Amino acid sequence: MSQPLKQCPRTASVAWCATQAAPTLMALGSSASSAAGGFGGDGGSESTLDLVSFDLSKPGQNMDVVASVKTESGRRFNSLSWGALGADGPFPYGIIAGGLQDGVVSLWDPSKIINSHGADSGLLHSVALHQGAVNCVEFHPVKPNLMATCGADGEVNILNVENPASPQPFKPSDSTKTHHGSEVLSVAWNRKVPHILASCSNKGTTVVWDLKQKKEVISFQDPANRLRCSDVTWNPEKPTQLLVAYDDDRQPSMQMWDLRNVKYPFKETQGHTKGILGVSWSSTDPNLILSCGKDNRVVCWFNTAQGMDVFSEIHTPHTNFEVKWAPHKPSLIATASLNGSVALHSVQTQQNSSAKYCPSWYSKPCGVAFGFGGKMLAFGQKGAAAAVGAADVSSFCHSLVVPNEPEIVSTADRFESWRGERRLQEFCQEKTQRSAGHVDEGLMWNLLGLQFDDAGRTRLPALLGFDQERIEQEAERYLGKKPGTTLMGPPPEEEKAAASAAPAARNLGPDLSEQGADDFFKNLAESTEQERVAVEAAAAAAAVAAELALSTPTQDSVTNWSAGPESLIKQSLLVGNLTAAVECCFKSGRMAEALLLASGGGTTLWTRARDEYLRLQGDSFLTTVGNIMTNDFEKLVSSSDLKNWMETLAIIATYSQEKYPMLCEQLAHRLQTEAADIRSAVICYICAKNFSKTVSIWANTHVASSGSNKLALQDLVEKMTVLQEATKFNQADPLFNSKLTQYAEILANSGRLTAAMRFLTLLHDDASSSILRDRIYNSAPQQMSQMFGRPPAVPWQALDVRVLYQPPVQPQAVAAYGQMPQQQQQQQHQQQQQQQQQQQQQQQQQQQQ
């Protein structure tokens, strides 16, 4: 249920003060609907006319009762109206008219009631105009001295209240047979044509009266034969249109009729689920209409060319039988319900979220508007002239340049500077340093920077945490020697020294002099002796080592190769069946011997033995080693543990060669689908240089990572631009085009037109940004043509809509039957030639365009 702004515990008819003197003053007349005590909370109380006021700035929901007076004989109200008669004279608050029971119409002076605080009844006149209840009274909105009434007797009366103490009644027509035998429920004055009046009855007939001609102009009924027209109201702007509401619980309806064609309503809406009891057309905004019904709803409609849509909707605990707009506070409405409550609501606070309409009262004397290219236009009144209330108020209109999204302008300018200097690799390094606290973000930017380096793939393992120098240092610490020196054969250093010394031995140098030759022979004897001593020492050391080796028992020294499977291995080797020997070695658990024998049996035997060894071992790491040795990297990626995806990525970066992009994409797909590890998957997609997949993941996660939509878009564009430059991606990608166009539009609206155009040049075959390109280029065509060359294609189709003038044919004298005058023949021939020339000109102009 909607909470009212203010309310008053009365079951009463409502009327707003018609004068500007008291815009928050209302009149409440005890309703005849509560006379039996079946609906309202004041069923047994006396009938009163209450004047109440409200102040929205005060807390609480209760209205303030200014004054109250009792009615004559306790008659209750069926209708209440407030007119502006004498507002500039004897009646500062105008006068109030009430349609009471027993056909009585009474007039009150509200100023007397307020000034006396209810001591003076303020009654100006009271007269019985109808037989039965007076269902409606309404003052003329333009001529406040006229008032219309209607009642249960089927009569419509007009009162001239120029002299409220002695009003003059008259009939709208000499014949009132239209409503004969029915109950007239509502009357309404035309807002544009003062002498036109409408009335409706419970028999479903709506009548339009012309007071000037004193006759009925037209009458019509619902084509669906609905009865009980509960209310009628005129369009404030269009004098031929009026709205009729039907109190039909089975088929409630509001119909909009145009008197130029009364066969059918030109617009109709059901609006409510039960009968509609009251409608009110806003005089401030002619597109807004109020309705209330038995379904406990008050609806504000906005009138469109297609129909009537809901602007706001108010749910109440009970049925409302009246609803009226506040004449001087356009967004406020008053509702009268049968549960003993008169409530004040605002259609602004209850506005429907889906309503796309702005009421006319939002029009302001000043305002601003943003234009293309970050331009802002502001208008208003100058303070000095407006403050003194000058009639000829001086106004201003300023054109400014204001960034539409200031939070990203500085960041966008820095990135544009990096792009302009073509230093995107250095930009990635800076972003890596700024992402020190975010490991994944830093890794991503570091990896983007590697894409610009031809040898970047070889640096990937170190980037993933597998640094070659660190690993060699740890291996040297474990071995106690430099890696490569503990295996059989000469160490790597000796091989290098021998290789470098061999060619030097062949170079004997320059010829020796006589003194040099003498010194050479002296030193030759000494060096020969030193070499002999060294050889003897080495031989002695070798003898000691051999003796130690012989004294140390080994597995071979105790292996009996003449019995058991060893004998079978030995015999197979002797007869040259290496396959059987290898299989027997595997069967007896001699893995090393099997691999040793297989190495001499050719490639096929070696491959089979190696695979059998890996199968028997059942070790995941050895399986990986086998995949590397067999170059089966697809199997390695498909069977790898996704928890160790970095190890897998480092392996394929080191060994896979030309299959590297495909394997990276395969690993990324597994991470994305099987492990839902999006951050790891995007790293692999970057390595695979899959631009579309990478951008798709970035677009789905960039808001969560950045917090702000605009900053997230800036970060996304930076990544996409860097990746596109690194991968040289030049295909059409809808997501990339959409995001870059959105970013370019933000730059353009922030005054960065050149930068926006540079980004749009990155797009290929993109029609969605054609309008933006055209707007940017034509905002400064001379500057843009110097920087970007010829203008972009026009995004609209040009049509020639000119109408060619054809002079009318001049009448000629009538020739004899069957003959055409010679002059007429010549004119006809000339006209045909002119038409052909005009058609040729049109075709040439279209071809040129």
C-alpha positions, 0 to 999 in steps of 0.5 A, a space after each residue: 500500500 502507498 503511504 499518503 503524504 497527508 491525510 484527514 479522517 473524513 469520508 468527504 467530497 473534496 475541492 481545492 482552493 481555486 485562488 492563488 491566495 491559499 494553494 494548500 487549502 481544501 474544502 471537505 464536505 461530509 459525503 452522503 456515501 457515509 450517511 448509513 455508516 456502512 463505509 466511512 468512519 464518520 457514519 453517525 456524525 453530523 454533516 459538516 463543511 471542513 476547511 483544512 490545510 497542510 504543510 509538507 515541511 511539517 512531520 506527521 501525516 495529519 492535516 490541520 482543520 482550519 474551520 468547520 461549519 454545519 450544513 442546513 438540516 444535516 444534509 450531506 454532500 454528493 459533490 463539491 466545487 470551489 470557484 474563483 468568483 470575486 477573488 479580487 474583490 469581496 471573496 478573497 478565497 472565492 466561493 464554495 458550492 455544494 451539491 447536497 441531498 434533497 436536491 439542494 445546492 448551497 453556496 458558502 464564503 470560505 473567507 468568512 468561515 476562516 476569519 471567524 474560525 467557524 463562528 460564521 457559517 458563511 452561507 451565501 445562498 441555498 436553493 433546491 434545484 433538483 428532485 433527489 440528490 445533486 450528483 455533481 456541481 462544477 464551476 466554469 474554469 474560465 467564467 467563474 460566475 457560471 456553475 453547472 449542476 446535475 442530479 438524480 432527476 435527470 436534469 442539468 441546470 446552469 446557475 449564474 452566480 454573479 450575485 451569489 445571494 440571488 443566483 439565476 438558474 436556467 436550462 442548457 436547452 429548451 428540450 432536455 429529453 435526452 437524459 429523461 428517465 435517467 440519473 445524470 452523474 457528472 457534468 464538465 465544462 469545455 476548457 477552450 470553448 466557454 459555452 460548451 458543456 458535457 453531461 453523462 448519465 447512468 443509462 450510458 448516454 453522453 450529451 454535449 450542450 451548446 449554451 449559446 444556441 441553447 440546444 443539444 449539439 450531439 449525444 453518443 453511447 458506448 458501442 459495447 452498450 456499457 451503462 453508468 457513465 460515472 464521470 466525464 472530463 474535457 481535454 484541456 488543449 483540444 476542444 473536441 476531445 473528451 474522456 468518459 469513464 464507466 462504472 462497469 465491474 465486468 468491463 471497466 473502461 475509459 474512452 476518449 472520444 473526438 466529436 468530429 467522429 462519434 461513431 467509435 472512441 478513438 482511444 480506449 483503455 480498461 485501466 482498472 479491474 472493477 468499475 471506474 468512479 472518477 477521472 480528472 484531466 490535468 490542466 497543467 499537463 494535458 498529457 496526464 489523466 487521473 482515474 480511481 476505481 473500485 479496485 482500490 487503485 488510483 492511476 495516473 496515465 500519460 496520454 500517447 499517440 498509441 494509447 494510455 500508459 501508466 505514469 504512476 500507480 497508488 494502491 489504497 486500502 479501500 475504494 476511492 470515489 473521487 480524485 482531483 488535481 491540485 490546481 497550484 501544485 501540479 504534482 499533488 493530488 487529493 483522493 477521497 475514499 469510502 473508509 473515512 480518509 481524505 489523502 494527499 499523494 504525489 504522482 512524482 513519488 509514486 512514479 512508475 520506474 518504467 514510465 518514460 515521460 517527463 511532466 511539463 511542470 518540470 520546465 525550468 527557467 534555467 538549465 544546462 545541456 551537454 553537446 557533442 565533444 564535451 561541450 555544455 550549453 547553460 542558460 538562465 537569468 542573471 542574478 541581479 535582474 532576477 533578484 529585483 524581479 525586473 520585468 525585462 530580465 537579463 538572461 545568459 547563455 554560455 558555451 563551455 567545454 566540460 569533460 563528460 567523464 572526468 575520472 578517466 580523462 587524465 588516465 586516458 591522456 597518459 595512455 594516449 601519450 604512450 601510444 603516440 610515442 609507440 612505447 607500448 612495451 615500456 607502458 607494460 613495464 610501468 603497469 607491471 610495476 604499478 601492479 606490485 600488490 596484484 600477482 595475477 595483474 602483474 603477470 598479465 602485464 609482464 606477459 603482454 610486454 613479452 609479446 613485443 619481444 621476438 625472444 619473449 617465448 624463451 623468457 616465459 619459464 623464468 616469468 612463471 617462476 622457473 629461472 634457469 640461473 637459479 636452478 643451475 645454482 641449486 644443482 651445483 650446490 647439490 652436486 658439489 660440482 658444476 653441472 656437466 662435470 660428474 658424467 663420464 667423458 671429458 668435462 665441458 670445460 676440457 672439451 672447449 679447451 681442447 677444441 680451442 687448442 687444436 688449431 693453435 697447435 698447427 700454428 707453429 709461430 714465427 721462425 726462431 733466431 739462433 739465440 731463441 733456438 738455443 734457449 728452446 733446446 735448454 727448456 725442452 729437456 726440462 719440460 720432457 722430464 716434467 711430463 715423464 714424472 707426471 705420467 708416472 704419477 698418473 699411472 700409479 694413481 690409476 693402479 691404486 684406483 684399479 686395485 681399490 675397484 677390484 677390492 670393492 665388490 659390485 653387483 656385477 661381481 656377484 651376478 650369476 649370468 649362467 643361471 635363471 633369467 640372467 642365463 636366458 638374457 645372456 643366451 639371447 644376446 649371444 644369438 643376437 636376439 636383442 628383443 628377447 633379451 630386453 623383454 627378459 630384462 624387464 621381466 626380471 626387473 633389470 630396467 637399466 640393463 634393458 635400456 642399455 641393451 635396447 640402445 644398441 638394437 636400433 630406433 624401433 627397439 629403443 622406442 619400444 623399450 623406453 615406452 615399456 619402461 615408462 609404463 612399468 614405472 607409472 610415474 607422472 613426471 616420467 610420463 611427462 618426460 616421455 611425452 617430451 621425448 616423443 614430441 607428443 605434446 597434445 597428450 601432455 597437455 590433455 593429461 596434465 594436472 591443471 593445478 600445475 598449469 604453469 609447469 605445463 606452460 613452461 614445458 611447451 614454451 621450451 620444447 613444443 616449437 611451432 605447435 606452441 600457440 595451438 598447445 597454449 590454446 588447448 591448455 587455456 580451454 581446459 583451464 576455462 572449462 574444466 577448472 573454471 580458472 579464468 585468470 589462468 586461462 587468460 594467461 594461456 590465451 595471451 601466449 596463444 595470441 588468441 585475441 578474441 578469447 582474451 578480450 571476451 574474458 577481459 570484458 566479463 571480468 574488468 568491472 569486478 577488478 576495477 570497481 568503477 565502470 569507467 575506470 574498468 573500461 579504461 583498463 580494458 581498452 589499454 589491454 585490448 590496444 596493447 594486445 592488438 598491437 602485439 599480435 597485429 590483429 586486424 580482423 573484425 571482432 564485435 566485442 572489441 568494436 563495441 568496447 572501443 566505440 564506447 570508449 571513443 564516444 566517452 573521449 569525444 564527449 570529454 573533448 578528446 576528439 583526436 584521440 577518439 578518432 585514433 582509436 576508431 581507426 583501429 577498427 575494421 569493417 565496423 558499421 556501428 561506429 560510422 555515425 560517431 566517425 562522421 560526427 568527429 570528422 565533421 566537428 573539425 574537418 580541416 584538422 581531421 583531414 590533415 591527420 586522417 586523410 579523406 573523410 569517412 563514408 557517410 553513414 546515411 543514404 542520400 535521396 533527392 526529394 526535390 519536386 520538379 515544377 511542370 507548368 499547366 497546359 494552356 487550353 487551345 481552340 477546339 479543332 475539327 473532329 478527328 484532327 489536332 491543331 498544329 500548334 497543339 502538336 508542337 506544344 505536346 512535342 516540346 513538353 515531351 522533350 522537356 520531360 526527357 531532359 528533366 529525367 536525364 538531369 535527375 539520373 546524372 545528379 543521382 550518379 554524381 551523389 
